[in-house]
Amino acid sequence: MRDPNGTTWLAAAFALAVALTGGALPADAKLPPEAADKPGYLIVGTYLIHKDALTKQNFAAAKTTMKASGQGTYYKSEFADGAWFDLSRSVEFRDIADPKGKKAVSAALIEQLKLEIWIDGQGEIHSLLPADELSKRVEQLKKEADKLQKDSQTAVEDNKPNAATQQSLEQNRLEAGAAFLEALASGNQDEASKLLGRMGDPLEALADLQTKASALGDTLGEERKKLEAQLRQAEAAGDTKLAEELQAKLKASEAATGPLGQPKDAAAAAAALEALKALKAKQAELEQLAGAAAKSGNAKLTAELQAQAAANQAALEAEKRELKALLTAELTKQAAALAKQLTEASAAKDTASEAKLLAQWAGVEAQRKAIDSGLAEKLESLEEAMAKLVSAASDQSGTAQQELEAALTTLRKQWTGAKKRELFLQLNLVESVTGEAAGKVASELITELKALEKSLYTADEYKALEQLAEQISTASAGQVVPLPVENLLTDTVSLKFEMPPVRIGGAAYIHIRPVSEAFGALVVWNDEERTVTISKAGAVLFCRVDRPEAYLNGTPVTLDSPPRLVEGRTMVPLRFVAEGLGLGVTWHEPSATIRIDGFDE
């Protein structure tokens, strides 16, 4: 059967089944007589579907049952006298033509499968569950949906819109499943067919969820307007008691919608995110189908699927733009609401609440900036690429595996740099605020940044640095104080040291070459003269070991702390080098960390 776009969904199902795993669960269910006698039937999970009735909607709904049932995909072939074949073990279309081949399965195995829904050749939908079991299943689905509704409300109250949307989507799917079974029990075929879309297609479920959220937002919005009008009247009349009651109701109304503003706006942003995920999943599936069709030699199907993939990619890009606009608007609202609460907590001198709200506000503002700048998309792309490489590397060995692991290391380094930028966005926002709460939140963010810096080193590399630090401290009788390598924070690039930074007489020193080259500078060491020349984009720094005289672009300067040789390595005052190259240096006393800003990405 073909959908309006002309795709042969039976062939597409065959191609997709190559990537799916099959299994069987014992049960008492038997095949309907028609399916037992006639070829052309497909089993997907707990669904039995005739090829003439196969659509992308019922195929998608059937696929959702595969994981829970542990059952795969089977086909009763018209090319092999009605023999059954396990499509999860099939690679070529010819595999369904040999009833004695390795892909064939026995009728006894098929009889053991647990089948719940039958869609015959005319598209009629039937339940294969006994009446009492169907009733129990409906009640079970409703019970699970009720629990998810409560969980979703809790997530809203905890300011977790994405979690709330995920739970609402699953609740919507379970409610659709219960209504689907009830429609079958009452013989309402039209309603059952309509509900299949909600059960299997995330985009249809999202549309339904957005409609509900919009209606809820309108209702709550009108309720708040009435309460606000009544409050103004009570205040004008001097009725303090009534005003207090109305204020309490308003606060309760705000709590019901969460700090995200109108539910419909928050749901629209979160639902757009889910729509994007659905489109990405669909894109991956279409590409997989096209690849399988190409492998089978079906040129027409390959072309159709490639065309669909191109159209879906265009929809994906459009959804990204819409999501960016929705999220930016929603996060702006969140930030404003949190800023108001933060001001109130600060005025009340509630330090604990102030710190919590400050962290939330900085996180939301940083997220908005990351989305606007493209940083959020970059992080997501890197995470997806790393996940694919991890999966690919696990299936390889020898040189191929080493190459994949090397590529993965590069991606992790890029991800670390991008993640640091995101945390620095938060840190910059927090440091724009003064007070005890700001200091607490800043320290927490710095701890996260240090963990990222440390993650760049293997256990052996870090141990070697610790041993070198101990050696330096002992050799200098404590005059040279090594710092952990993770205590030097950079805003974008990721540095790796073979020599830890140190403090000498209160001044911070660094091993010059790795840091300067990370700045994009050229470093020249004259061993005989024991001089260092650092140049970048017209800036030239010159200094000599153990001499306070230095030069910046030919102008003499006197260093408070001269360069030193420590364990045979040239250590230069960090501030002289960084500021000479146009970088910012900040010392954070509570955490003993050095921050360098201004790297070129």
N, C-alpha and C positions, 0 to 999 in steps of 0.2 A: 504493500500500500504506500502511496506517495503523499507527502504533506504538500501544502500549497507552493513550497519552494522547489518541489520536484525531487527531493531526496528520497531514495529508496530506503525506508527506515529498517526494513528487514535486513538488507545488506549492511546497513550501518550498525545494526545490532550485532550481526556476525562479527564485523570488524572490531567493535568495542569488546566483545566477549573474549577476544584473544588476550586482553589484559586483565580479565577478571578471574578470580579463583572460584572453584566449585566445591560442593560437598553435599552430604545428604544427612537428613535427620529422620529416624524412624517415626512413623505415624500411621494412623489407621485410614487416612484419607485415600480415596481411590480416584482414578481418572474418570471423568464423565464418559459415557459410552461413545459419544461422538469423537472425543479426543483419543480414545483408545483405538478407534477404528480408522480414523482419517489422518493422513500426514499433514504437514504444514503448521503444526503447533509449536510454539516456543514457550519454554518455562524460564521465567526470570524471577529468582527468589521464590516467593510464594504465589506468584501469578502464573496462570496458564492462559496464553494469548494466541489466537490464530493469526497467521501472518497477514491475512486480508484485513484484520481489524487493528493491526499494530500502528500506533501513532507515537509521536515523540512524547505526548502527555502521558499515555498509559505506560510507555516504556520507562519514562522517568519515575513514575509512581512505583512501578515494579522494582526498579533498581534500589529504591530506599529500603526494601525488605530484605535485601541480600545479606547485609551484615548481621542483623539480628537473627535471621533464620539459619545462617551458615550455609545457605544453598546458592548454587551458581546459576549457570545458563545452559539450557539443553534445547535441542531442536529435533523434531520428528520429521525426518527428511522424505520429501516426495521423490528424491533421486535414488533412494535405497530401499524401496518397498516398505516405507514407514518405520525404518529403524531409527532409534534415538541416538543422538550424538552429544557428547560433552563439549560444548563450544569453548569452555575455559581452557581446554587442552588442544584446540584446533588452531592452526596457523593459516591454512589455505582453504579456499572454498571447496576444493576437491575432496577435502576430508569428510564431507557429509554425503559422499556418494558411494562409499565402500562399507556395506553392512558388516563386514568381517574385519574391518580395519581397527587400528589401535584406538581410534577416537570413538568408536561405537560403545554404547553402554547397554546393559540388559534392561528389559522391560521390568524385571523384578526390582532393580534399583530405582527406576522411575516411580514405581508403585509405593516405594518407601518415603518418597518426598512429601513434605507437609505443604499442601496446596490450599489456599484460602479463597482466591478470587479466580474466576474463569470468565474470559471474554471470548465469545464464540465468533465464527466467521462473519456473522451479520452485525457484530459490534455490540451485541447484547451483553450486559454485565451480570454475572451470577455470583452469589456467595456459595462457597463449598463448605462453609462451617455449619454444623448443626445449629438449630434455632437457639438452644440454651447456651451454647458456646459463643454464638454471635452476640447474644445479650450480655454475657459476661465481658466480652471483649470491648463492647461499647462502654460499659461502666468503668472498665479499667482505663480506657483512653481518656474518659472524662475526668477521672480521679487524677491522673497524671497531669492533665491540662490545668486543673484547679491548682495543683501544687506549683506548677510553673508560673501561673498568674501571680501567686503570692511571692514567689522568688523574684519575679520581674519587678513587682512593686518595691520590694526590699532593695533591689539594685538601683531603682530610681531614687529612693530615699538616701542611698549611699553615694549618690552622684556617679553612677557607673552606667551611662547611657548605652554603651555598646553591649555590655552584658545584658542589660534590660531588653535590648532589641533582639539579641540572640535567643533569650528565653521566650520572648513574645512570639518570635517566628516559630520556635518549636511548639509552643502552646497552640499557635494557629494551625500548625500541621496536624497536631493530635486532635484538635477540635474538628478539623476537616475530615480526619479519619473516622471519628465517631459518627459524624453526620453522614459520611459516605456509607457506612454500614447500615445506618438507620434508613437511608434512602433505598438501599437494596432490599432491606427487610419489608419496606412498604411498597416496593415495586416501582419506585419513581426513578426511571432510567435517566431522564434529562438531568435531574438534580445530581445523581450519582456521577454522570459524565462530567458535569461542571466541577464537582468537588475533586475529581482526579487531578485537575490542574493545580489546585491549591496544595495537594498532597505531594506532588512531584516536582513542581516548578517553583524555585525560590522567588523568581520575579513576580509571579502571580500572587504568592503569599505576601510579598513585600507590598504590592499594590493594595491588597486587602488590609494589611496592617496600617499603612499610611492613611487609608480612608478612616479606619477606626480612630487613629491618633488625632487626625484632623477634627473629627467630630468631638472627641474628648476635649481637645484644646479649645474649641468654640464654646462648649458647655461650661468649662471651668473659667474661661475668660469672661463670659457673661455673668457668672456667679460672682467673680471678684469685682466686676464693675458695680453690681448691685450693692455688695457689701461696702465698697468704698463710698458710694453715694449715701448710704445709710449712716456711715461713720461721720461724714461731713455734716449731715443733718444733726446727729447727736452732739457733735462738738459745738455746732452753732447754737444748739439749744442749751448747752451747758450740762448735758446729761452725762456725767462722768462714768457712772456705772455701766450704762448702755455702750458708751464709747469703748470702755475696756473690754466688754464682751465681744463687740464687733472687731476690735483689734485682734483678739484671740482667734476669732473665726477666720480673719484674713491670714493670720500666720499659719493656721492649720491648712488653709487652702493653698498657700504657697508651698507648704511642706508636702502636700499631696502631689504637686507637680514637680517637686525637686527644685534645686537651685539653678536649673537650666533654663528657666523661663517657660514659654508656652510649650506644652507637650508636643504639639504638632510640629513645631520647628525642630525640637530636639529629635523627635522620631524621624523627621524627614532627613536630617543629616545622618543619623545612625542607619536608617534604612537605605540611604544612598550608598553608604559604605558596604552594606550587605549586598546591594545590587551589584556593586563593583566586584565583590568577591564571586558572586554568581556568574558574572560575565567572564571573569578570569577562568573560573572552573570550566565554563562552557567552551572558552577558547582552547584550553588545554585538551578538552575532550574532542573538539573538532579537528585539532591538529593530529591527535592520536588516531582518530578515525580515518583521516586523509592518508596518514602514513600506512595504516593497515590496508586500506583500499588500494593504494599504490603498490604495496607489496603483493597483493593478490592479483594484480594485473588488470583491475577494473578501471580503465581510464575515465569512463564517463562519471562513475561515482566519485573518483578522485577529484575531477574538475568541479563537480557540484559541491563537494565538501570544502575544497579550497576557496571557492567563491563565498560560501557561507562563513568560512573563517575570516575572510577579508572584511565582510560586512559586519561580523561580530567585533572585529578589531576596531572598526570605525565607531561602533556603538560604545566600545570600551573606552576609547579616548574621550568621547562626548560625556560619558558618565564620570570620568576623572575630572573634567572641567566643572561639571555640575557639583560633584562632591566637594571640590576645593572651595567653591563659592559658598555652599551650604555650611561646611565645617568652619570656614573663616567667620561667617556671620554668627554661627552658634557659639563658637569659642569667644567671640567678642562679647556676647551677652553673658556668658559664664564669667568671664574676667571682670566685667562690670559688677555683677552680683557679688562675686567674691571680694572685690575691692571694697564694696560697701560694708560687707560683714567684717572685713579686716579692720576698717576704720573704727567700727563699733567696738570690736574686741580690744583694739589699742586704747581707745578712750576709757574702756572699763578696766584697763590694766590687767587683762586676762592673758598672761603671757603664753600659757599652754595653748589656748585657742588661737591666739595671734600667730604662733609659730606654725600651727597646723594649717591655718587659712593662708598664711604667707606662702607656704610650700605649695598649696593647691593653686593659688593665684599665679605664682611664678611658673608652675607646670603648665597651666592652661595658656598663659601668654606665650611661653616658649613654644608650645605646640602650634599655636597660631602662626608665629613667626617661621617655624620650621615648614609648615604647609605652604605659606606664602612664598618662601624662598626656594622651595623645591627640595629642601633637606629631608623632609619626611618621606617623600617618594623615593629619594636616593637610598635612605635607610631600608625601606621596604624592599626595594629592588635587590640590594646587597644581601638581605636576609633570605630572599627567595633563591638567589643564585647560590648562596652558601649551602642551603638545604639540598639543592639539586646536586651540587658537587659532592656533598657528604654521601648522598645516596649512590651516586655514580662510582665514587671511590671504593665503597664497600663491595661493589661487584667486580672490582679489578684486582690485579696483582702485578708485582714486578714493576717494570718501568712505567707502564700506564698508570698504575696506582700512585707512584711517586710524582708523576707529572700533575695528576689531579690534586694531590695533597699540597704541592707547591703552589698551584693556582688558588687553592683554598686558603693557604697562609696569606697570600696577597690580598684576597678579598677580606679576610678577617682584619688585616691591618687597615684597609680602607674603611671597613665598618667601624673600627675603633675610633678612627679620626672623625668620622661623621657623628658617632654617638657622643664623642667629647664636645663637638660643636653644639649639640643639643643641650648637654648639661651646662656648658658655658653660657648659653642663652639664659638658662634659669639662674645661674650664679650671678650674672650681670644684673638681672632684675632684682634679685635678693639684696645685692650689695648697694642698690640704689636706695635702700631703706636702712634706717639706723635703728639701734636698740638691741636688747637682749635676744628677742625672738629672731631677728635677722642674723645675728651671730650664730645662733644654734642651727638654723636652716643652712647657712653658708657652710658650716663645718660638716654637715651631713652630705651636702653636694660634693665637697672636696674629698670626702671619704670615697664616694662613688667614683670620682675622677681618678683618684689614686689606684683604685682597684682596676680600672681600665688600663692605666699605664703599666701596672704590674703584669697584667694578662699578656703583654707582648713578649714576656720572657718565659722560657721553659724552666722547669724546676732546677735543672742542672745549671742553666745560665744564671739564675737568681742566686743559687747557692754559691757559685764562683764569685759573684759580686759581693756577697756577704763576707766571704773569706778574705777578699781583697780589702774590704772596708775595715775588717778587724786588723789586718796586717798594717794598713795605713795608720790607724789609731795607735797601735803599739809602737811602730817605728818612730812616730812623731811625739811620743810621750803625751798624747792627748792634745797636742797643739793644733793638729789638723783633725777636724771633726767630720767624718763622712756622713752623708745623708742618704737615705734609701733612694734608689733611682726613681721610684714612683713619686717622690716628693717634688720632682720638677715637672710641672704641668704645662702643656702647650695646647693652644686653642684649636688647632686643626691637624697638624702633622703628628706623626707618631715616631718618637725617637727611641733608639735602642743604644744603651751605653755599654762599653766594656770597662769603663772606669766610673765609679759613682761620683756625683757632685760632692763638694766638700765645703766646709766653712773654716776660714782661717782668720782669726782676729775679728770675727763678726761679719766678714765679707764672704759672699758666696762665690765659689770658683767652679768652673766647668772644664772638662776635657774639650779642648777647642775644636778639633776637627769634626766630630759627628754633629755637634750643634751648629757650627758655622755652615757646614755643607747642607744641613737641613734648612737653614735660612736661605739657601741658594747662593751662598758666598764661596769664593775661591780662597783656599788657605795655602800659604806657602811658608814652610819652615826652613830656616837656615841653621843647620846644625852647628856650623863653625862659629857663627855669630850669636847663636841662641836667640834668634829673632823670629817673630811671627808677623806675617803680613796677611791681612784679611780684606778682601775687596768684593764689593757688590754694587752694581748699578750706580757707579760714580762715587760711592763711599769707600774710602781706603783707611784702614786702621793699621797702625804699626806699633809694636811694643817689643820689649826685650826682657828675658827672664831675669828676675831679681833687681830690675831697675824701675823706678817710679816714673821715668820720663817716657811718654808715649806721644803718638801723633794721630790726629784725626783730620784727614784730608789735608795733610801737610801742616796743620796748626798744632803746635806743641801743647800738650796737656799733662798735668801731674796726677798720677794715680794715687789714691789713698792706700791701695794695696797692689803691689807689683805682681806680675806673673810669677808663677812658681813651677818647679819641676817636682812632681809627686810620683814616686814609684816609676820614674823614667818617662812620665807623660807630662806634656805641657798643659798646665792649668792656668786659665786666664780669668780675671774678674768678670763675672757674668754681666754686671751692669754696664761696664765699659763696652763690651762687645755688642750686647743687645741694643742699647740705646744708640750706639754708633751706627748700627744698621737700621735704625728707625723702629725698633721693637719696644714694647712696654714690659717692664719688669716689676712684679709686685711680690712682697714678702708677706706671708700670712703667718703671724706669730703663733696662734693657738695650735695650728697643725704642722708648723715648721715646714711649710711648702713654699716653693718658688713658682710663680706663674709668669709665663711669657706669652704675650699677645702680639698679633700682627704678622703671623706667618702667611705667606702666600699659599693658597690651597693647591 
